[in-house]
């Protein structure tokens, strides 16, 4: 994220790409299961939080809740 092109907020620049979606899964897992602390990796945590704030993420989360009855980011 520190080397994102054009100072973008996402991995490949200023726009969300498939790379961001693919990286969100391991980052969510690390956030929830690894014991990694926010103070050590603030950019990674801020990046995941930014993904959570996206309307598309919220819609997808709601669809999972409707289909499965709950939503969780850990396995």
Protein Blocks (a to p, Z undefined) as FASTA:
>chain_A
ZZgghhiabfnljbdcfklmmmmmmmmmmmmmnopafklmmmlmmmmmmmmmpmklmmmm
mmmmmmnopacfbZZ
